[in-house]
C-alpha cells in the first residue's frame, strides 16, 4: 500500500514545560539534536510569549485553558536516519519559519524501540514586535480580583477601607499595559492549515527520497481507501488500533480488487460513503466510538463490495494495433492484474465450497474431516490474501502510487490509442480510395506520430504520481 505522511498538530498550554520535555536529555532516551530560531532574537522569548498569552487570555475572560503555542509532530521515513540530524532538523525548522514567519523550537527524536524517527516542532502564533507597545495611565486605574478594570477605588476596598486581596491600583503615569508580541495569526486555527502543513512537509520529505516508489503521499479522503491510524507511544489501546488498522487494510485490498475487476470508482465511493462513513457517524451518535463496532461496519461494507465484484464481468483486454511501447507495457501490467484477480476469484469460490462442506460435516465421526477442511480453508484464505496484495505490489513496482491511479492512466491511454486506431483506419480507407481513382470525401488525416503520443502517455503517468521530482538544494549537505 501507499505510505502516507503522518503529521499531527496539538495545542500547547504550558509551552515552557513542553519545551523542557522535548529537549531534555534525561527525559528523551534518543534525543539527537535541538534547534531554536528564537534564541538569537531573545533568549527569554518563550517565557515572554507564555506570559503575554496568559495575560491576554485572562483579559479575554474565555473559559478553558490558554493556548500558549502549537506543536507539529512530523514522522520521518527510515532513510532519514542516514542524513545528518542537525541538517535535517535545521532544514525542516527554517522552512517553517520562512513559510509562516514565526519563531520555532524543535527536537529530533527516536521512540524507545527506534521505529519512529520524528520531529517535534513548537511554533508561536504571534510575531515579536519590533518595539514594545506600551500604554501609560493618564489617571489612577483600579482592577478587581479577576484583573478586570473597575470605575472607582471604592469597588476594590473592603469594609475596613483596605484593598481587597487580588485587587490592584495602577497610578497615573505608570504602565498599565505592555505588548511585546502582535496578535495571534488566525490561520493557525483553521482546519486548512494542517492540510496545508501536511502537503508542505510531504513535499520536503519526498525531495530526499530518490526512489519515486517510496514517495510519501498526503492521504486523500476523496479516494476509495481508508486511512490507517498511527499508534502513539505507550498507547493503552494498541491492540484495538492494530485490529482497527487490519480491517482498514482489508477494505483497501478489496477496493484494489474491485477497481481491477471493473467496478466503477463511483460505485466503490458510494459503498464507502453510505456503508462506512454514514453508518459510522450514526453509530457514534447513538453509542459513542466503539472500535469493535467500527470494524463490524467496515467488514459488512467489504462484504458488500465483494458482492459487487462477483457480479462484475472483467472488461475486454485491449489489444492496441499501434506499436507504442509504453502502452504495451501498461496492457501487460493490466493483464497481470486481471490474472491475479482471476486467481482470487477462483480461490473465493473454493473457500465458499469448502465452507459449505464444513457446515455439512457434523457428528462425532466427522472431527477429522472438519479439521482437514479448516486447514484447507486457512490455506486458501492465505493464498487469496497473497494474490490480493500482489495487485498493489505489481502496480507500485511499475511506478504508480496505487491501483486507482494506474486505472485512471490506463483509461486515458486507451482513449488515445482508440482515437489513433480510428484515425489510422480512416486514413487507410481514404488512401485505398485514392488508389482506386475515387475522390475521397475529405483529405486523408495524418496519422499521429509515435513520439507525440508517447509524450502524452508519459505526461499522464507523471500527473498520476503527483509528487515533486527535483532534488532539493540542500540534499548534498544532508548526504554527507
Secondary structure, 3 states (H helix, E strand, C coil): CCCECCEEEEEECCHHHHHHHHCCCCCCCEEEEEEECCCCCCCCHHHHHHHHHHHHHHHHCCCCCCCCEEEEEEEECHHHHHCCHHHHHHHHHHHHHHHHCCCEEEEEEECCCCCCEEEEEEECCCCEEEEEEEEECCCCEEECCCCCEECCHHHHECCCCCECCCCEEECCCCEEEEEEECCCCHHHHCHHHHHHHHHHHHHHHHHCCCCHHHCCECCCCCCCCCCCCCCCCCCCCHHHHHHHHHHHHHHHHHHHHHHHHCCCHHHHHHHHHHHHHHHHHHHHHHHCCCHHHHHHHHHHHHHHHHHHHHHCCCCCCCCCCCCCHHHHHHHHHHHHHHHHHHHHHHHHHHHHHHHHHHHHCCCHHHHHHHHHHHHHHHHHHHHHHHHHHHHHHHHHHCCCCCHHHHHHHHHHHHHHHHHHHHHHHHHHHHHHHHHCCCCCCCCCCCCCCHHHHHHHHHHHHHHHHCCCCCCCCCHHHHHC
